[in-house]
Amino acid sequence: MTAGLGALADPAVAAAIRELRHTIAELHAALVSNGLVAWTSGNVSARVPGADLLVIKPSGVSYADLTAESMVVCDLAGTRVDGTLAPSSDTASHAYIYRHMPQVGGVVHTHSRYATAWAARGEPIPCVLTAMADEFGGEIPLGPFAPIGGDEIGRAVVATLSGHRSPAVLLRSHGVFTVGGTARDAVKAAVMCEDVAATVHLAASRGELTPLPQDQIDALHRRYQNEYGQR
């Protein structure tokens, strides 16, 4: 891996950053179109292949005003190395996740309505749907409350997802963080998290829920991960 500011001089890294700026701008638009964010809240980031860098949304900028050029490049300590705007206030936590989860290539944070309601109640989302077994491999776990601004949220995400198959975590009284092999995978997990959060909420309003048996969860997750879609 090429580290920090010096990586920007590598033509391959520079090309990857140019592509990711466009991809991350498009994925922020997907957060809006899927109803996962309000005003300027939420963010998407991506790890830069071949470098200890990430690309992330600028802080406090309207989604309508986001462009590829406005995306910010930071090192994995969370320090801005390219771009004219200040990066997201969650940058240190994104950077912590990348440092401690090398398999992760993308991170998303939202305050999507139904999933955040579960976080506000301090409850994980139980695995009562085949779609949950497919995408999350079980319940969507609940992580602890963590203050905003430093890497504490990243620490909570990493600690909670360790030992879980879920790419999503609910942070108590805050919202949702999702991870994926790519930023697009992380956005998909955020979309699916909100979808199942809403469905399970509606089901719970009618009475007690019965989670799927573990062997069925395992079989569904295995099939979805290894057989579903075009191979």
N, C-alpha and C positions, 0 to 999 in steps of 0.2 A: 504493500500500500504506500502511495505517495502522500506525505503528510502536509497539512496546513497550506499556507500561502504559496509555497513553492510549487504546489501541485498545479496551480493555475497556468503555469508556463508549459505544462505537458499538453501537446496538441490533442491527444486522445481524451484527456480529462476535460479540457476546454470544450471539446465537441460534446462530451457526455453532459456537461453542465448546460450547454445551449439547448440540448434536447429536453433535459429535465425541467428547465424553466418553463418550456411550453407545456409539457405534460402536467406539471404541478398547477399551472394556471388553469388548465382544462379541468383538472380534478377538483379544484375549488369550486368551479362552476357546477360540477356534479353534486357537491354538497348542497348547494342552493336548490338545484332542480329536484333533489330528493327530499327537500324539506328538513334537513338535518341541522341547519344553523339559522341564527337570527342576527341581524345587524352586522357587526364585524367579528362575532365570536366564532371560534373553531379554527382549525388549521390542518394542513397536510404538509408532510415533509417526505423527502426521499434521500436515501443514501446515494452518494456519487460513486459509481463503480471505479475501482482502482485508486481511490483516494480517501483519506480520512476527512471527508467533507459531507455536508448535507445541504439540500436546497429546501427553503421553507418560506412560508408566507410572511410578508411584513406585518408589523403590529398596527392594529387599529385602522386599517385601510378598508374601505368599502369593497365588497365583492364585485360590484359593478365596475370598479376602477382597477381591479387587478389585471395585470398583463404579465407576459413572460419576463419582460425587462424589470418589473417591480419585485420579482422574487429575489430572495437574499441567500447568499452562499455563506455558510458558517463552517468552522472546523468542528471536530468532535469534542471540543471543550465548550462549544456554544458561542465562540467569538466570531463576529462578522469578519469575513475576509474579502467579500466582493458584494457590491450593491450599494445603493445610495440611501436606502431606508433602514430603519431599525428593524431587526427581526422580531418575530412573535415572542411574546412574554413567556411562552412555553418552550423556547428553544433549548434551554439548559436541560430540560427533562427529555426532549427528543434526543439530544446528544447523549444523555446517560443511557437511554434505551439502546441506541446504536452501539455504544461502547460495550455493553454487557449482554447484548443479544445479537451475535454476529450473523445469525441467519435472517435477521430482519432487514428489509430493504425499504420499507415505508411505514410511516406512523401517521395516524389521524386522531384528532381530538374534536369531539362535538359535545353540545349540550342538547342533543335531540330529545324531544319532549317525553316520550314514553320511557325510554331507557333511563333518562335522568330522573324520572319519577321513582323508578325502582331504586336508584342510587340515593334519592332523598329519603326513602323509607329504610335504607340500610339493609336491603335484601338482594341476594343474588336472584337471577331469573332461572327458575327451575326448568329442567329439560323435559318438557311435556309434548314436544312437537318433533316430527321427523326432520323438519328443516333445521331445528336446533342441533339435533344429533349430526346431521350432515355437515353443517358449517362450523359448529363450535365443539363438537365431540363431547357434549355434556352441558351442564349449566353454564351460564355466563357469570363468572365469579365476581364477588364484591371485594374491592380493596379498601384500605383505610383512607380516612381524610388526610390530605396533605396540603400544605400551604403553596400558593402560587408564586412563581418568580425565580426560584432556584431549581435544583434538581430533585427535590423531595418527591414530586409527582412521578418522575421517572423511576426513582427508587421503589415507590409503591407499586408501579406497573410491573416492573421486573420481578419483584418479590412475589406478587400475587399470581402472575402467569407462570412462574416456575412450577413445573409439575402439572400444569394444565394444558389441555389441547386447544383450549379456546384462544382465538386471536383477539378477543375483546375482554375488557375489564370495566366494571363500573366502579368509579371512585366515589366513596361515600360523600353525599351532600355536594357533589360537583358535576360529574358527567361521565362521558365515555372516552376511553382510549382504545384504539385498535391498532394491530400490527399486521404486517404481511411480508411475503417475499419481495413484493414490489409495492409502490404507493397505490397502484390500482387495486391490488389485492386488499390492502388496508381499507380503502374506500368501500369496496364491496362488503367487507366485514362490518363496517359502520352502518351501511344501508341495511344489511340483514339483521344487525343487532336491533335497530329501531323497529323493523318490521315484526320480529318475533316478540319484542318487548310489548308492542301494542296488542298483538294477538293474545299473549299470555295474560296481560292485564284484563282484557275483556273476558277471557275464560275465568280468571280468578274472581271476577265480580259476580259470577254465578254460583260459586261454591268452591269446595276444596279441590285441589289439583293432585293428580297422581302422576309422578314422573315415570318416564319410560324405563323398563328394566335395563340394567347395565349391559346385558348381552346384546339386546336390540340396539342400544346406543352405539356400541362398539361395531356391530355389523353394518349399521347405516353409515357411520363415519368412514369406515374402511371402504365401503362401496363408493361413496361420494368422492373420496380423495383419490381412489385408484381406478375407477371405472367410468364415472360420469363425464359427459362431454366428449369432445373430439380428442383422440389420442394419436 
